[in-house]
Amino acid sequence: MQKFAVIFDFNGTMLFDTRIQYQAWNILAQKTLGHEIDQRTFLREANGRTSSETVDLFWGNHVTKQQKQALITRKRELYKEYCLAHPEEFHLAEGIPEILDLLQQYHVPFTIATSSNPNSVDFYFEHLQLGRWFRREEIVCNDKQFPGKPAPDIYRYTVQTLDVPPEQCIVVEDAIAGTLAARAAGIGYIVLIDSENNRMIRAGAQADLIIPSFDTLYQLIYDRLAE
């Protein structure tokens, strides 16, 4: 079996929550800025970035440190409230549990590299049973050590924790910023999940494979295991 590792982005990838993220930011903008955030701009510019960078993008960098933190805290509250009120949307993406089971069965190294903050990761562990496949302390998240994607730092660090060369790693992403980060980190194979099949095709130059669902990824991993 060829040695390889798999690194998953989380939000928008393992959890299809891009619409929930937008809803939370948009409600916050309506209440504090008096207008909505353009959804296309959000998907193009903010998807995959940190909360701090999103505030800078839509509120401007003139807000104070205290104001920024208050905005981020309120957005996270709105997001969690929505998730818990809508279990029909708040669940792992279809096909992800089967892929994780396959990787676990064959002892393939795998982990998560996410721009989410540690408290959000704790929230996901509590409500999405991630402990079935992952150890919380091994998840690489936004604990202020890394700049947000498309900077490659988070993927460079994650590769080191897996002890597998970057060219032998598969990264699974949903955002253009994430594919750029993975490519800059020297990742050997980048998979882009485009569950809505309408907005990510222009990132194709940075991705090796664009998929509408995870069935194709399961087969890709299964084939690699057979090599």
Salt bridges, closest charged atoms under 4 A:
ASP9 OD1 - LYS149 NZ 3.00
GLU45 OE2 - ARG44 NE 3.13
ASP56 OD1 - LYS68 NZ 2.82
GLU77 OE1 - ARG74 NH1 3.02
GLU81 OE2 - ARG74 NH1 3.57
GLU88 OE2 - HIS86 ND1 3.00
GLU89 OE2 - ARG19 NH2 2.66
ASP101 OD2 - ARG132 NH2 2.98
ASP122 OD1 - ARG136 NE 2.73
GLU126 OE1 - HIS127 NE2 3.74
GLU137 OE2 - ARG135 NH2 2.72
GLU138 OE2 - ARG135 NH1 3.37
GLU173 OE2 - LYS149 NZ 2.74
GLU196 OE1 - ARG199 NH1 3.20
ASP208 OD2 - ARG183 NH2 3.30
